[in-house]
Amino acid sequence: MVGHPNILHLAKNMLVSQDKLHPLLFDEQGVMFEDKRQKLLDIANLYIRRFVSHISDISVEDIILLGSSATYLYTDASDFDVDIILDVSKCKVIGSNTFGFMKALNEIYLKERAYYKLDGHLIDLKFAFNDGYLGCYSLLRNEWNTPPQKNLNLDAINPGLIVKGFYKQRAIIYDYLSQLQSKNGYFSMAEVKKTSEIYSVLLSGGKKIKYNVSEGILDFFILKLIRKFRYLKKLAKFELETINDSLSLK
């Protein structure tokens, strides 16, 4: 198994809690600087117009900053994670397949997106239907949806546990992919569904923190490391390319 040489260093940095919120984004009172808020909103609105404004019965519920930059656990290398929260409850075309629609939308966005930065930090934008768990700032309302916790109890977590969990999850990904069966060099839609399943399994681990911070915090950091090395995006890219190949054969 090929390792990542700087993974332990990254895991250590994840556990460092800062005294203040991100100084490039927030003032001493925890309010976002207006010019930064407008910049993030402008980029989000660009993608709203491009990808969802033409779909009837879909509305934007919120645009939020989440992830480490909306907590005290950011680093100098942290991305600015922005989610566009969509309300699709009235869209009959989507029906109950909200997760599938949002995933497909993000896969299309991933393929066509441009890369934007704010003060040297990558803006990582995606469409979603729920908000953040440790910290979540509404760019639309200019207030906290979920205020970040300053003194999280991380005594039971060490970098080694995070790295161990990371490699365990990575092994699951490789195991799933190794079981995919191709025919004449192409994968069937049934095989594509397996990719969706592993994607859902990986995401579900990070959601535990929403219901119990102390029990879900380790899984949260493991998922964060998985995201850091772009494994979720690689899975999404693989699935999109496989679907395109399948459609091109019809």
C-alpha positions in Angstrom: 0.0 0.0 0.0 1.4 3.3 -1.0 1.4 5.9 1.8 1.3 9.6 1.9 4.5 11.0 3.2 3.0 14.1 4.9 -0.2 12.5 6.2 0.9 12.4 9.9 1.8 16.1 9.7 -1.6 16.9 8.2 -3.4 14.9 10.9 -1.4 16.8 13.7 -2.4 20.1 12.2 -6.1 19.1 12.2 -6.0 18.8 15.9 -4.6 22.3 16.6 -7.3 24.7 17.8 -6.8 28.4 17.2 -7.5 31.2 19.7 -9.5 33.2 17.1 -11.6 32.6 14.1 -10.0 32.8 10.7 -8.5 36.4 10.6 -8.9 36.7 6.8 -12.6 36.2 7.1 -13.9 37.3 10.6 -13.5 40.2 12.9 -13.0 40.0 16.6 -16.8 39.7 17.2 -17.1 36.7 14.8 -18.8 38.7 12.0 -17.5 38.1 8.5 -15.8 41.0 6.7 -18.3 42.4 4.2 -15.9 42.5 1.2 -15.1 38.8 1.8 -18.8 37.9 2.2 -19.7 39.6 -1.1 -16.8 37.9 -2.9 -18.0 34.5 -1.8 -21.6 35.3 -2.7 -20.6 36.6 -6.1 -18.9 33.3 -7.0 -21.7 31.2 -5.6 -24.3 33.2 -7.5 -22.3 32.7 -10.7 -22.7 28.9 -10.4 -26.4 29.2 -9.3 -27.1 31.1 -12.6 -25.1 28.6 -14.6 -26.4 25.3 -13.2 -29.7 25.6 -11.4 -31.5 28.9 -12.3 -33.1 27.2 -15.3 -34.6 24.3 -13.3 -38.1 25.1 -12.2 -39.3 24.6 -8.6 -35.8 24.7 -7.1 -34.8 27.6 -4.8 -31.7 28.6 -2.9 -32.3 28.2 0.8 -29.0 29.5 1.9 -25.3 29.9 0.9 -23.0 29.0 3.8 -19.4 28.9 4.8 -18.5 25.6 6.6 -15.6 23.3 7.1 -12.4 24.2 9.1 -12.5 27.9 8.1 -15.8 28.2 9.9 -14.3 26.7 13.1 -11.3 27.2 15.3 -9.6 24.2 13.6 -8.4 26.0 10.4 -4.8 26.1 9.2 -2.9 28.4 6.9 -3.6 26.0 4.1 -7.4 25.6 4.8 -9.7 25.9 1.8 -12.8 28.2 2.1 -15.6 25.6 1.8 -18.9 27.1 0.5 -22.1 25.1 0.1 -25.1 26.3 -1.9 -28.1 24.9 0.0 -30.9 24.0 -2.3 -34.6 23.4 -1.5 -35.8 20.8 -4.0 -38.9 19.7 -2.1 -41.3 21.2 -4.7 -39.5 19.8 -7.7 -41.6 16.9 -8.9 -38.9 15.8 -11.4 -36.5 15.0 -8.6 -39.0 13.4 -6.3 -37.5 11.6 -3.4 -34.1 11.2 -5.1 -32.6 14.3 -3.5 -29.2 12.8 -2.8 -28.9 11.4 -6.3 -29.8 14.7 -7.9 -27.4 16.7 -5.7 -24.6 14.2 -6.4 -25.2 14.4 -10.2 -25.3 18.2 -10.0 -22.0 18.3 -8.2 -20.4 15.9 -10.7 -21.4 18.1 -13.6 -20.1 21.1 -11.7 -16.9 19.3 -10.9 -16.3 18.7 -14.6 -17.0 22.2 -15.7 -15.9 24.4 -12.8 -13.3 27.1 -12.8 -11.0 27.5 -9.8 -11.4 30.7 -7.7 -9.3 31.9 -4.8 -9.8 34.4 -2.1 -6.6 35.8 -0.5 -4.7 32.8 -1.8 -7.1 30.2 -0.4 -9.0 27.9 -2.8 -12.8 28.3 -2.7 -14.2 24.8 -2.7 -17.9 25.2 -3.7 -20.6 22.6 -4.0 -24.4 22.2 -4.0 -26.0 20.6 -0.9 -29.3 20.2 0.9 -28.1 20.4 4.6 -25.7 22.6 6.4 -22.4 22.2 8.4 -22.0 20.4 11.7 -19.2 22.0 13.7 -19.6 25.6 12.4 -21.8 27.1 9.7 -22.0 30.8 8.7 -24.8 32.0 6.5 -23.5 34.3 3.8 -27.0 35.3 2.8 -28.1 36.4 6.3 -24.6 37.4 7.6 -25.0 35.4 10.8 -24.0 32.0 12.3 -26.4 29.1 11.6 -24.2 27.0 13.9 -21.7 28.9 16.0 -18.3 27.1 16.2 -17.2 25.5 19.5 -14.0 27.1 20.7 -12.9 24.4 23.2 -13.7 21.0 21.7 -12.5 18.1 23.8 -9.9 16.3 21.6 -8.1 14.5 24.4 -9.3 11.1 23.2 -8.0 11.7 19.6 -4.4 11.5 18.4 -3.0 11.8 14.9 -2.3 8.1 14.7 -5.9 7.3 15.1 -6.9 9.6 12.3 -4.2 8.2 10.0 -5.2 4.6 10.8 -8.9 5.4 10.1 -7.9 7.1 6.8 -6.0 4.1 5.5 -8.9 1.8 6.6 -11.4 3.9 4.6 -9.0 4.1 1.7 -8.8 0.3 1.7 -12.6 0.2 1.5 -12.5 2.4 -1.6 -9.9 0.2 -3.3 -11.8 -2.9 -2.4 -15.0 -1.6 -3.9 -13.2 -0.5 -7.1 -11.4 -3.9 -7.4 -14.8 -5.6 -7.5 -16.1 -3.7 -10.4 -16.6 -5.8 -13.5 -16.1 -4.3 -17.0 -17.2 -5.7 -20.3 -15.1 -4.8 -23.4 -13.5 -2.1 -21.3 -16.8 -0.5 -20.2 -18.7 -0.6 -16.9 -22.5 -1.2 -16.7 -24.9 1.1 -14.8 -25.2 -1.6 -12.2 -21.4 -1.2 -11.5 -21.8 2.5 -11.4 -24.3 2.1 -8.6 -21.6 0.4 -6.5 -19.6 3.6 -6.8 -22.6 5.6 -5.5 -22.8 3.1 -2.5 -19.2 3.6 -1.4 -19.6 7.3 -1.8 -22.6 7.3 0.5 -20.8 5.0 3.0 -17.9 7.4 3.3 -20.1 10.5 3.7 -22.2 8.8 6.4 -19.3 8.5 8.7 -18.8 12.3 8.8 -22.4 12.9 9.7 -22.3 11.2 13.1 -21.0 14.5 14.5 -24.3 16.2 13.8 -25.9 14.0 16.5 -23.1 13.5 19.0 -19.9 15.6 18.8 -17.9 13.4 21.2 -18.8 10.2 19.4 -18.5 11.6 15.8 -15.4 13.8 16.1 -12.9 11.0 15.1 -15.0 10.0 12.0 -15.2 13.7 11.1 -11.4 14.1 11.1 -11.0 10.9 9.1 -13.5 12.1 6.4 -11.7 15.4 6.4 -8.4 13.6 5.6 -10.2 11.6 2.9 -11.4 14.9 1.3 -8.0 16.4 1.7 -6.5 13.8 -0.6 -9.5 14.2 -3.0 -10.7 10.6 -2.8 -14.4 11.6 -2.9 -13.8 13.8 -5.9 -11.9 11.0 -7.6 -14.8 8.7 -7.1 -17.2 11.3 -8.4 -15.1 11.9 -11.5 -14.9 8.1 -12.1 -18.6 7.7 -11.8 -19.3 10.7 -14.2 -16.9 9.4 -16.8 -18.4 5.9 -16.6 -21.9 7.2 -17.0 -20.8 9.2 -20.1 -19.1 6.2 -21.6 -22.2 4.1 -21.0 -24.5 6.7 -22.6 -22.1 7.1 -25.6 -22.6 3.4 -26.4 -26.3 3.7 -26.7 
